[in-house]
Amino acid sequence: MKRMHVHVAVDDLQRSIRFYSALFAAEPSITKPDYAKWMLEDPRVKLRNLSAGPPSRSRSPRHSGRRHGGIE
């Protein structure tokens, strides 16, 4: 196993970036208008946040909370 992967949908991306940056004592490795990602080494976790946005055509409408998780 290389790292855990967690994807979380959030209502307020900027607030979540501040929260996770304080929690991990690290800024996101990638930040976009609707996306932030941390690639942490200790613990080996990849955390992605997405702000609430329009639903995709293949999924139900987005809501806050964990979207998916996995192991890389």
mmCIF file of the N, C-alpha and C atoms, coordinates in Angstrom:
data_MODEL
# 
_entry.id   MODEL 
# 
loop_
_atom_site.group_PDB 
_atom_site.id 
_atom_site.type_symbol 
_atom_site.label_atom_id 
_atom_site.label_alt_id 
_atom_site.label_comp_id 
_atom_site.label_asym_id 
_atom_site.label_entity_id 
_atom_site.label_seq_id 
_atom_site.pdbx_PDB_ins_code 
_atom_site.Cartn_x 
_atom_site.Cartn_y 
_atom_site.Cartn_z 
_atom_site.occupancy 
_atom_site.B_iso_or_equiv 
_atom_site.pdbx_formal_charge 
_atom_site.auth_seq_id 
_atom_site.auth_comp_id 
_atom_site.auth_asym_id 
_atom_site.auth_atom_id 
_atom_site.pdbx_PDB_model_num 
ATOM 1   N N  . MET A 1 1  ? 0.847   -1.175 0.000   1.00 0.00 ? 1  MET A N  1 
ATOM 2   C CA . MET A 1 1  ? 0.000   0.000  0.000   1.00 0.00 ? 1  MET A CA 1 
ATOM 3   C C  . MET A 1 1  ? 0.889   1.234  0.000   1.00 0.00 ? 1  MET A C  1 
ATOM 4   N N  . LYS A 1 2  ? 0.629   2.136  -0.935  1.00 0.00 ? 2  LYS A N  1 
ATOM 5   C CA . LYS A 1 2  ? 1.413   3.358  -1.015  1.00 0.00 ? 2  LYS A CA 1 
ATOM 6   C C  . LYS A 1 2  ? 0.852   4.465  -0.122  1.00 0.00 ? 2  LYS A C  1 
ATOM 7   N N  . ARG A 1 3  ? -0.455  4.686  -0.184  1.00 0.00 ? 3  ARG A N  1 
ATOM 8   C CA . ARG A 1 3  ? -1.070  5.707  0.659   1.00 0.00 ? 3  ARG A CA 1 
ATOM 9   C C  . ARG A 1 3  ? -2.580  5.558  0.642   1.00 0.00 ? 3  ARG A C  1 
ATOM 10  N N  . MET A 1 4  ? -3.224  6.096  1.666   1.00 0.00 ? 4  MET A N  1 
ATOM 11  C CA . MET A 1 4  ? -4.680  6.164  1.718   1.00 0.00 ? 4  MET A CA 1 
ATOM 12  C C  . MET A 1 4  ? -5.124  7.360  0.885   1.00 0.00 ? 4  MET A C  1 
ATOM 13  N N  . HIS A 1 5  ? -6.305  7.261  0.325   1.00 0.00 ? 5  HIS A N  1 
ATOM 14  C CA . HIS A 1 5  ? -6.870  8.327  -0.502  1.00 0.00 ? 5  HIS A CA 1 
ATOM 15  C C  . HIS A 1 5  ? -8.279  8.622  0.006   1.00 0.00 ? 5  HIS A C  1 
ATOM 16  N N  . VAL A 1 6  ? -8.550  9.886  0.296   1.00 0.00 ? 6  VAL A N  1 
ATOM 17  C CA . VAL A 1 6  ? -9.872  10.293 0.776   1.00 0.00 ? 6  VAL A CA 1 
ATOM 18  C C  . VAL A 1 6  ? -10.320 11.513 -0.026  1.00 0.00 ? 6  VAL A C  1 
ATOM 19  N N  . HIS A 1 7  ? -11.547 11.492 -0.501  1.00 0.00 ? 7  HIS A N  1 
ATOM 20  C CA . HIS A 1 7  ? -12.128 12.603 -1.249  1.00 0.00 ? 7  HIS A CA 1 
ATOM 21  C C  . HIS A 1 7  ? -13.341 13.094 -0.464  1.00 0.00 ? 7  HIS A C  1 
ATOM 22  N N  . VAL A 1 8  ? -13.344 14.388 -0.123  1.00 0.00 ? 8  VAL A N  1 
ATOM 23  C CA . VAL A 1 8  ? -14.405 14.969 0.690   1.00 0.00 ? 8  VAL A CA 1 
ATOM 24  C C  . VAL A 1 8  ? -15.020 16.138 -0.074  1.00 0.00 ? 8  VAL A C  1 
ATOM 25  N N  . ALA A 1 9  ? -16.336 16.158 -0.188  1.00 0.00 ? 9  ALA A N  1 
ATOM 26  C CA . ALA A 1 9  ? -17.034 17.310 -0.756  1.00 0.00 ? 9  ALA A CA 1 
ATOM 27  C C  . ALA A 1 9  ? -17.348 18.272 0.385   1.00 0.00 ? 9  ALA A C  1 
ATOM 28  N N  . VAL A 1 10 ? -17.129 19.564 0.156   1.00 0.00 ? 10 VAL A N  1 
ATOM 29  C CA . VAL A 1 10 ? -17.330 20.560 1.207   1.00 0.00 ? 10 VAL A CA 1 
ATOM 30  C C  . VAL A 1 10 ? -18.208 21.692 0.690   1.00 0.00 ? 10 VAL A C  1 
ATOM 31  N N  . ASP A 1 11 ? -18.864 22.377 1.614   1.00 0.00 ? 11 ASP A N  1 
ATOM 32  C CA . ASP A 1 11 ? -19.699 23.518 1.248   1.00 0.00 ? 11 ASP A CA 1 
ATOM 33  C C  . ASP A 1 11 ? -18.876 24.798 1.078   1.00 0.00 ? 11 ASP A C  1 
ATOM 34  N N  . ASP A 1 12 ? -17.797 24.925 1.838   1.00 0.00 ? 12 ASP A N  1 
ATOM 35  C CA . ASP A 1 12 ? -16.989 26.146 1.832   1.00 0.00 ? 12 ASP A CA 1 
ATOM 36  C C  . ASP A 1 12 ? -15.529 25.734 1.672   1.00 0.00 ? 12 ASP A C  1 
ATOM 37  N N  . LEU A 1 13 ? -15.030 25.808 0.458   1.00 0.00 ? 13 LEU A N  1 
ATOM 38  C CA . LEU A 1 13 ? -13.669 25.338 0.178   1.00 0.00 ? 13 LEU A CA 1 
ATOM 39  C C  . LEU A 1 13 ? -12.623 26.132 0.953   1.00 0.00 ? 13 LEU A C  1 
ATOM 40  N N  . GLN A 1 14 ? -12.731 27.457 0.978   1.00 0.00 ? 14 GLN A N  1 
ATOM 41  C CA . GLN A 1 14 ? -11.715 28.267 1.666   1.00 0.00 ? 14 GLN A CA 1 
ATOM 42  C C  . GLN A 1 14 ? -11.670 27.964 3.160   1.00 0.00 ? 14 GLN A C  1 
ATOM 43  N N  . ARG A 1 15 ? -12.819 27.802 3.761   1.00 0.00 ? 15 ARG A N  1 
ATOM 44  C CA . ARG A 1 15 ? -12.870 27.442 5.186   1.00 0.00 ? 15 ARG A CA 1 
ATOM 45  C C  . ARG A 1 15 ? -12.232 26.070 5.409   1.00 0.00 ? 15 ARG A C  1 
ATOM 46  N N  . SER A 1 16 ? -12.509 25.132 4.516   1.00 0.00 ? 16 SER A N  1 
ATOM 47  C CA . SER A 1 16 ? -11.937 23.790 4.637   1.00 0.00 ? 16 SER A CA 1 
ATOM 48  C C  . SER A 1 16 ? -10.432 23.801 4.429   1.00 0.00 ? 16 SER A C  1 
ATOM 49  N N  . ILE A 1 17 ? -9.946  24.628 3.505   1.00 0.00 ? 17 ILE A N  1 
ATOM 50  C CA . ILE A 1 17 ? -8.500  24.738 3.297   1.00 0.00 ? 17 ILE A CA 1 
ATOM 51  C C  . ILE A 1 17 ? -7.833  25.239 4.577   1.00 0.00 ? 17 ILE A C  1 
ATOM 52  N N  . ARG A 1 18 ? -8.425  26.250 5.211   1.00 0.00 ? 18 ARG A N  1 
ATOM 53  C CA . ARG A 1 18 ? -7.855  26.749 6.473   1.00 0.00 ? 18 ARG A CA 1 
ATOM 54  C C  . ARG A 1 18 ? -7.849  25.648 7.538   1.00 0.00 ? 18 ARG A C  1 
ATOM 55  N N  . PHE A 1 19 ? -8.965  24.904 7.644   1.00 0.00 ? 19 PHE A N  1 
ATOM 56  C CA . PHE A 1 19 ? -9.064  23.841 8.642   1.00 0.00 ? 19 PHE A CA 1 
ATOM 57  C C  . PHE A 1 19 ? -8.020  22.753 8.412   1.00 0.00 ? 19 PHE A C  1 
ATOM 58  N N  . TYR A 1 20 ? -7.956  22.204 7.208   1.00 0.00 ? 20 TYR A N  1 
ATOM 59  C CA . TYR A 1 20 ? -7.024  21.107 6.941   1.00 0.00 ? 20 TYR A CA 1 
ATOM 60  C C  . TYR A 1 20 ? -5.573  21.576 6.941   1.00 0.00 ? 20 TYR A C  1 
ATOM 61  N N  . SER A 1 21 ? -5.315  22.812 6.535   1.00 0.00 ? 21 SER A N  1 
ATOM 62  C CA . SER A 1 21 ? -3.947  23.339 6.606   1.00 0.00 ? 21 SER A CA 1 
ATOM 63  C C  . SER A 1 21 ? -3.475  23.403 8.050   1.00 0.00 ? 21 SER A C  1 
ATOM 64  N N  . ALA A 1 22 ? -4.365  23.815 8.963   1.00 0.00 ? 22 ALA A N  1 
ATOM 65  C CA . ALA A 1 22 ? -4.015  23.840 10.390  1.00 0.00 ? 22 ALA A CA 1 
ATOM 66  C C  . ALA A 1 22 ? -3.882  22.420 10.930  1.00 0.00 ? 22 ALA A C  1 
ATOM 67  N N  . LEU A 1 23 ? -4.803  21.534 10.553  1.00 0.00 ? 23 LEU A N  1 
ATOM 68  C CA . LEU A 1 23 ? -4.762  20.154 11.032  1.00 0.00 ? 23 LEU A CA 1 
ATOM 69  C C  . LEU A 1 23 ? -3.474  19.448 10.620  1.00 0.00 ? 23 LEU A C  1 
ATOM 70  N N  . PHE A 1 24 ? -3.079  19.610 9.356   1.00 0.00 ? 24 PHE A N  1 
ATOM 71  C CA . PHE A 1 24 ? -1.894  18.927 8.828   1.00 0.00 ? 24 PHE A CA 1 
ATOM 72  C C  . PHE A 1 24 ? -0.617  19.742 8.985   1.00 0.00 ? 24 PHE A C  1 
ATOM 73  N N  . ALA A 1 25 ? -0.724  20.996 9.434   1.00 0.00 ? 25 ALA A N  1 
ATOM 74  C CA . ALA A 1 25 ? 0.425   21.904 9.513   1.00 0.00 ? 25 ALA A CA 1 
ATOM 75  C C  . ALA A 1 25 ? 1.125   21.980 8.163   1.00 0.00 ? 25 ALA A C  1 
ATOM 76  N N  . ALA A 1 26 ? 0.312   22.053 7.099   1.00 0.00 ? 26 ALA A N  1 
ATOM 77  C CA . ALA A 1 26 ? 0.841   22.123 5.735   1.00 0.00 ? 26 ALA A CA 1 
ATOM 78  C C  . ALA A 1 26 ? -0.213  22.721 4.818   1.00 0.00 ? 26 ALA A C  1 
ATOM 79  N N  . GLU A 1 27 ? 0.254   23.500 3.853   1.00 0.00 ? 27 GLU A N  1 
ATOM 80  C CA . GLU A 1 27 ? -0.639  24.050 2.847   1.00 0.00 ? 27 GLU A CA 1 
ATOM 81  C C  . GLU A 1 27 ? -0.914  22.975 1.786   1.00 0.00 ? 27 GLU A C  1 
ATOM 82  N N  . PRO A 1 28 ? -2.002  23.095 1.031   1.00 0.00 ? 28 PRO A N  1 
ATOM 83  C CA . PRO A 1 28 ? -2.281  22.116 -0.020  1.00 0.00 ? 28 PRO A CA 1 
ATOM 84  C C  . PRO A 1 28 ? -1.173  22.109 -1.072  1.00 0.00 ? 28 PRO A C  1 
ATOM 85  N N  . SER A 1 29 ? -0.924  20.948 -1.660  1.00 0.00 ? 29 SER A N  1 
ATOM 86  C CA . SER A 1 29 ? 0.072   20.849 -2.725  1.00 0.00 ? 29 SER A CA 1 
ATOM 87  C C  . SER A 1 29 ? -0.488  21.395 -4.029  1.00 0.00 ? 29 SER A C  1 
ATOM 88  N N  . ILE A 1 30 ? -1.800  21.346 -4.204  1.00 0.00 ? 30 ILE A N  1 
ATOM 89  C CA . ILE A 1 30 ? -2.476  21.890 -5.387  1.00 0.00 ? 30 ILE A CA 1 
ATOM 90  C C  . ILE A 1 30 ? -3.739  22.600 -4.921  1.00 0.00 ? 30 ILE A C  1 
ATOM 91  N N  . THR A 1 31 ? -3.957  23.806 -5.437  1.00 0.00 ? 31 THR A N  1 
ATOM 92  C CA . THR A 1 31 ? -5.181  24.544 -5.157  1.00 0.00 ? 31 THR A CA 1 
ATOM 93  C C  . THR A 1 31 ? -5.719  25.103 -6.466  1.00 0.00 ? 31 THR A C  1 
ATOM 94  N N  . LYS A 1 32 ? -6.995  24.866 -6.716  1.00 0.00 ? 32 LYS A N  1 
ATOM 95  C CA . LYS A 1 32 ? -7.704  25.421 -7.874  1.00 0.00 ? 32 LYS A CA 1 
ATOM 96  C C  . LYS A 1 32 ? -8.971  26.079 -7.350  1.00 0.00 ? 32 LYS A C  1 
ATOM 97  N N  . PRO A 1 33 ? -9.715  26.817 -8.170  1.00 0.00 ? 33 PRO A N  1 
ATOM 98  C CA . PRO A 1 33 ? -10.915 27.494 -7.676  1.00 0.00 ? 33 PRO A CA 1 
ATOM 99  C C  . PRO A 1 33 ? -11.931 26.571 -6.990  1.00 0.00 ? 33 PRO A C  1 
ATOM 100 N N  . ASP A 1 34 ? -11.997 25.314 -7.421  1.00 0.00 ? 34 ASP A N  1 
ATOM 101 C CA . ASP A 1 34 ? -12.985 24.395 -6.834  1.00 0.00 ? 34 ASP A CA 1 
ATOM 102 C C  . ASP A 1 34 ? -12.344 23.139 -6.263  1.00 0.00 ? 34 ASP A C  1 
ATOM 103 N N  . TYR A 1 35 ? -11.037 23.197 -5.938  1.00 0.00 ? 35 TYR A N  1 
ATOM 104 C CA . TYR A 1 35 ? -10.306 21.971 -5.624  1.00 0.00 ? 35 TYR A CA 1 
ATOM 105 C C  . TYR A 1 35 ? -9.071  22.275 -4.794  1.00 0.00 ? 35 TYR A C  1 
ATOM 106 N N  . ALA A 1 36 ? -8.797  21.423 -3.825  1.00 0.00 ? 36 ALA A N  1 
ATOM 107 C CA . ALA A 1 36 ? -7.543  21.501 -3.081  1.00 0.00 ? 36 ALA A CA 1 
ATOM 108 C C  . ALA A 1 36 ? -7.093  20.076 -2.779  1.00 0.00 ? 36 ALA A C  1 
ATOM 109 N N  . LYS A 1 37 ? -5.779  19.842 -2.821  1.00 0.00 ? 37 LYS A N  1 
ATOM 110 C CA . LYS A 1 37 ? -5.258  18.494 -2.573  1.00 0.00 ? 37 LYS A CA 1 
ATOM 111 C C  . LYS A 1 37 ? -4.007  18.574 -1.712  1.00 0.00 ? 37 LYS A C  1 
ATOM 112 N N  . TRP A 1 38 ? -3.947  17.696 -0.726  1.00 0.00 ? 38 TRP A N  1 
ATOM 113 C CA . TRP A 1 38 ? -2.757  17.524 0.109   1.00 0.00 ? 38 TRP A CA 1 
ATOM 114 C C  . TRP A 1 38 ? -2.176  16.156 -0.189  1.00 0.00 ? 38 TRP A C  1 
ATOM 115 N N  . MET A 1 39 ? -0.883  16.085 -0.454  1.00 0.00 ? 39 MET A N  1 
ATOM 116 C CA . MET A 1 39 ? -0.164  14.820 -0.605  1.00 0.00 ? 39 MET A CA 1 
ATOM 117 C C  . MET A 1 39 ? 0.774   14.718 0.590   1.00 0.00 ? 39 MET A C  1 
ATOM 118 N N  . LEU A 1 40 ? 0.299   14.082 1.641   1.00 0.00 ? 40 LEU A N  1 
ATOM 119 C CA . LEU A 1 40 ? 1.042   14.022 2.894   1.00 0.00 ? 40 LEU A CA 1 
ATOM 120 C C  . LEU A 1 40 ? 1.957   12.809 2.936   1.00 0.00 ? 40 LEU A C  1 
ATOM 121 N N  . GLU A 1 41 ? 3.090   12.971 3.574   1.00 0.00 ? 41 GLU A N  1 
ATOM 122 C CA . GLU A 1 41 ? 4.036   11.867 3.740   1.00 0.00 ? 41 GLU A CA 1 
ATOM 123 C C  . GLU A 1 41 ? 3.889   11.192 5.093   1.00 0.00 ? 41 GLU A C  1 
ATOM 124 N N  . ASP A 1 42 ? 3.428   11.933 6.103   1.00 0.00 ? 42 ASP A N  1 
ATOM 125 C CA . ASP A 1 42 ? 3.283   11.353 7.432   1.00 0.00 ? 42 ASP A CA 1 
ATOM 126 C C  . ASP A 1 42 ? 2.055   11.934 8.101   1.00 0.00 ? 42 ASP A C  1 
ATOM 127 N N  . PRO A 1 43 ? 0.928   11.282 8.067   1.00 0.00 ? 43 PRO A N  1 
ATOM 128 C CA . PRO A 1 43 ? 0.704   9.945  7.523   1.00 0.00 ? 43 PRO A CA 1 
ATOM 129 C C  . PRO A 1 43 ? 0.617   9.997  6.000   1.00 0.00 ? 43 PRO A C  1 
ATOM 130 N N  . ARG A 1 44 ? 0.832   8.859  5.361   1.00 0.00 ? 44 ARG A N  1 
ATOM 131 C CA . ARG A 1 44 ? 0.809   8.794  3.891   1.00 0.00 ? 44 ARG A CA 1 
ATOM 132 C C  . ARG A 1 44 ? -0.639  8.801  3.409   1.00 0.00 ? 44 ARG A C  1 
ATOM 133 N N  . VAL A 1 45 ? -1.144  10.023 3.228   1.00 0.00 ? 45 VAL A N  1 
ATOM 134 C CA . VAL A 1 45 ? -2.540  10.223 2.848   1.00 0.00 ? 45 VAL A CA 1 
ATOM 135 C C  . VAL A 1 45 ? -2.608  11.220 1.704   1.00 0.00 ? 45 VAL A C  1 
ATOM 136 N N  . LYS A 1 46 ? -3.499  10.961 0.774   1.00 0.00 ? 46 LYS A N  1 
ATOM 137 C CA . LYS A 1 46 ? -3.843  11.959 -0.238  1.00 0.00 ? 46 LYS A CA 1 
ATOM 138 C C  . LYS A 1 46 ? -5.265  12.409 0.068   1.00 0.00 ? 46 LYS A C  1 
ATOM 139 N N  . LEU A 1 47 ? -5.432  13.679 0.411   1.00 0.00 ? 47 LEU A N  1 
ATOM 140 C CA . LEU A 1 47 ? -6.749  14.213 0.739   1.00 0.00 ? 47 LEU A CA 1 
ATOM 141 C C  . LEU A 1 47 ? -7.141  15.212 -0.331  1.00 0.00 ? 47 LEU A C  1 
ATOM 142 N N  . ARG A 1 48 ? -8.319  15.012 -0.890  1.00 0.00 ? 48 ARG A N  1 
ATOM 143 C CA . ARG A 1 48 ? -8.852  15.951 -1.877  1.00 0.00 ? 48 ARG A CA 1 
ATOM 144 C C  . ARG A 1 48 ? -10.142 16.542 -1.336  1.00 0.00 ? 48 ARG A C  1 
ATOM 145 N N  . ASN A 1 49 ? -10.286 17.821 -1.509  1.00 0.00 ? 49 ASN A N  1 
ATOM 146 C CA . ASN A 1 49 ? -11.537 18.515 -1.158  1.00 0.00 ? 49 ASN A CA 1 
ATOM 147 C C  . ASN A 1 49 ? -12.134 19.075 -2.432  1.00 0.00 ? 49 ASN A C  1 
ATOM 148 N N  . LEU A 1 50 ? -13.411 19.029 -2.533  1.00 0.00 ? 50 LEU A N  1 
ATOM 149 C CA . LEU A 1 50 ? -14.108 19.708 -3.614  1.00 0.00 ? 50 LEU A CA 1 
ATOM 150 C C  . LEU A 1 50 ? -15.176 20.591 -3.013  1.00 0.00 ? 50 LEU A C  1 
ATOM 151 N N  . SER A 1 51 ? -15.334 21.783 -3.551  1.00 0.00 ? 51 SER A N  1 
ATOM 152 C CA . SER A 1 51 ? -16.431 22.628 -3.097  1.00 0.00 ? 51 SER A CA 1 
ATOM 153 C C  . SER A 1 51 ? -17.721 22.101 -3.698  1.00 0.00 ? 51 SER A C  1 
ATOM 154 N N  . ALA A 1 52 ? -18.841 22.484 -3.121  1.00 0.00 ? 52 ALA A N  1 
ATOM 155 C CA . ALA A 1 52 ? -20.133 22.084 -3.671  1.00 0.00 ? 52 ALA A CA 1 
ATOM 156 C C  . ALA A 1 52 ? -20.272 22.698 -5.050  1.00 0.00 ? 52 ALA A C  1 
ATOM 157 N N  . GLY A 1 53 ? -20.782 21.941 -5.976  1.00 0.00 ? 53 GLY A N  1 
ATOM 158 C CA . GLY A 1 53 ? -20.942 22.434 -7.334  1.00 0.00 ? 53 GLY A CA 1 
ATOM 159 C C  . GLY A 1 53 ? -22.073 21.720 -8.021  1.00 0.00 ? 53 GLY A C  1 
ATOM 160 N N  . PRO A 1 54 ? -22.276 21.987 -9.299  1.00 0.00 ? 54 PRO A N  1 
ATOM 161 C CA . PRO A 1 54 ? -23.369 21.331 -10.011 1.00 0.00 ? 54 PRO A CA 1 
ATOM 162 C C  . PRO A 1 54 ? -23.127 19.831 -10.105 1.00 0.00 ? 54 PRO A C  1 
ATOM 163 N N  . PRO A 1 55 ? -24.178 19.039 -10.076 1.00 0.00 ? 55 PRO A N  1 
ATOM 164 C CA . PRO A 1 55 ? -24.006 17.589 -10.159 1.00 0.00 ? 55 PRO A CA 1 
ATOM 165 C C  . PRO A 1 55 ? -23.493 17.180 -11.519 1.00 0.00 ? 55 PRO A C  1 
ATOM 166 N N  . SER A 1 56 ? -22.761 16.076 -11.550 1.00 0.00 ? 56 SER A N  1 
ATOM 167 C CA . SER A 1 56 ? -22.344 15.526 -12.837 1.00 0.00 ? 56 SER A CA 1 
ATOM 168 C C  . SER A 1 56 ? -23.542 14.812 -13.447 1.00 0.00 ? 56 SER A C  1 
ATOM 169 N N  . ARG A 1 57 ? -23.464 14.502 -14.707 1.00 0.00 ? 57 ARG A N  1 
ATOM 170 C CA . ARG A 1 57 ? -24.576 13.838 -15.379 1.00 0.00 ? 57 ARG A CA 1 
ATOM 171 C C  . ARG A 1 57 ? -24.753 12.410 -14.911 1.00 0.00 ? 57 ARG A C  1 
ATOM 172 N N  . SER A 1 58 ? -23.707 11.798 -14.409 1.00 0.00 ? 58 SER A N  1 
ATOM 173 C CA . SER A 1 58 ? -23.774 10.381 -14.057 1.00 0.00 ? 58 SER A CA 1 
ATOM 174 C C  . SER A 1 58 ? -24.007 10.128 -12.575 1.00 0.00 ? 58 SER A C  1 
ATOM 175 N N  . ARG A 1 59 ? -24.094 11.161 -11.759 1.00 0.00 ? 59 ARG A N  1 
ATOM 176 C CA . ARG A 1 59 ? -24.235 10.986 -10.311 1.00 0.00 ? 59 ARG A CA 1 
ATOM 177 C C  . ARG A 1 59 ? -25.411 11.774 -9.781  1.00 0.00 ? 59 ARG A C  1 
ATOM 178 N N  . SER A 1 60 ? -25.805 11.420 -8.569  1.00 0.00 ? 60 SER A N  1 
ATOM 179 C CA . SER A 1 60 ? -26.834 12.195 -7.893  1.00 0.00 ? 60 SER A CA 1 
ATOM 180 C C  . SER A 1 60 ? -26.250 13.545 -7.505  1.00 0.00 ? 60 SER A C  1 
ATOM 181 N N  . PRO A 1 61 ? -27.085 14.528 -7.161  1.00 0.00 ? 61 PRO A N  1 
ATOM 182 C CA . PRO A 1 61 ? -26.564 15.851 -6.784  1.00 0.00 ? 61 PRO A CA 1 
ATOM 183 C C  . PRO A 1 61 ? -25.539 15.762 -5.656  1.00 0.00 ? 61 PRO A C  1 
ATOM 184 N N  . ARG A 1 62 ? -24.529 16.610 -5.735  1.00 0.00 ? 62 ARG A N  1 
ATOM 185 C CA . ARG A 1 62 ? -23.473 16.605 -4.711  1.00 0.00 ? 62 ARG A CA 1 
ATOM 186 C C  . ARG A 1 62 ? -24.002 17.139 -3.397  1.00 0.00 ? 62 ARG A C  1 
ATOM 187 N N  . HIS A 1 63 ? -23.434 16.628 -2.336  1.00 0.00 ? 63 HIS A N  1 
ATOM 188 C CA . HIS A 1 63 ? -23.715 17.118 -0.996  1.00 0.00 ? 63 HIS A CA 1 
ATOM 189 C C  . HIS A 1 63 ? -22.428 17.016 -0.204  1.00 0.00 ? 63 HIS A C  1 
ATOM 190 N N  . SER A 1 64 ? -22.364 17.717 0.921   1.00 0.00 ? 64 SER A N  1 
ATOM 191 C CA . SER A 1 64 ? -21.161 17.691 1.749   1.00 0.00 ? 64 SER A CA 1 
ATOM 192 C C  . SER A 1 64 ? -20.942 16.315 2.336   1.00 0.00 ? 64 SER A C  1 
ATOM 193 N N  . GLY A 1 65 ? -19.688 15.980 2.553   1.00 0.00 ? 65 GLY A N  1 
ATOM 194 C CA . GLY A 1 65 ? -19.335 14.721 3.188   1.00 0.00 ? 65 GLY A CA 1 
ATOM 195 C C  . GLY A 1 65 ? -18.340 13.935 2.359   1.00 0.00 ? 65 GLY A C  1 
ATOM 196 N N  . ARG A 1 66 ? -17.941 12.792 2.901   1.00 0.00 ? 66 ARG A N  1 
ATOM 197 C CA . ARG A 1 66 ? -16.975 11.952 2.210   1.00 0.00 ? 66 ARG A CA 1 
ATOM 198 C C  . ARG A 1 66 ? -17.577 11.458 0.911   1.00 0.00 ? 66 ARG A C  1 
ATOM 199 N N  . ARG A 1 67 ? -16.845 11.619 -0.180  1.00 0.00 ? 67 ARG A N  1 
ATOM 200 C CA . ARG A 1 67 ? -17.309 11.164 -1.490  1.00 0.00 ? 67 ARG A CA 1 
ATOM 201 C C  . ARG A 1 67 ? -16.805 9.749  -1.773  1.00 0.00 ? 67 ARG A C  1 
ATOM 202 N N  . HIS A 1 68 ? -15.541 9.503  -1.531  1.00 0.00 ? 68 HIS A N  1 
ATOM 203 C CA . HIS A 1 68 ? -14.996 8.160  -1.716  1.00 0.00 ? 68 HIS A CA 1 
ATOM 204 C C  . HIS A 1 68 ? -13.654 8.043  -1.020  1.00 0.00 ? 68 HIS A C  1 
ATOM 205 N N  . GLY A 1 69 ? -13.194 6.848  -0.865  1.00 0.00 ? 69 GLY A N  1 
ATOM 206 C CA . GLY A 1 69 ? -11.893 6.575  -0.268  1.00 0.00 ? 69 GLY A CA 1 
ATOM 207 C C  . GLY A 1 69 ? -11.279 5.389  -0.972  1.00 0.00 ? 69 GLY A C  1 
ATOM 208 N N  . GLY A 1 70 ? -9.994  5.207  -0.808  1.00 0.00 ? 70 GLY A N  1 
ATOM 209 C CA . GLY A 1 70 ? -9.337  4.094  -1.452  1.00 0.00 ? 70 GLY A CA 1 
ATOM 210 C C  . GLY A 1 70 ? -7.916  3.914  -0.964  1.00 0.00 ? 70 GLY A C  1 
ATOM 211 N N  . ILE A 1 71 ? -7.258  2.953  -1.528  1.00 0.00 ? 71 ILE A N  1 
ATOM 212 C CA . ILE A 1 71 ? -5.864  2.653  -1.219  1.00 0.00 ? 71 ILE A CA 1 
ATOM 213 C C  . ILE A 1 71 ? -5.104  2.652  -2.519  1.00 0.00 ? 71 ILE A C  1 
ATOM 214 N N  . GLU A 1 72 ? -4.012  3.407  -2.557  1.00 0.00 ? 72 GLU A N  1 
ATOM 215 C CA . GLU A 1 72 ? -3.166  3.439  -3.758  1.00 0.00 ? 72 GLU A CA 1 
ATOM 216 C C  . GLU A 1 72 ? -2.023  2.477  -3.586  1.00 0.00 ? 72 GLU A C  1 
# 
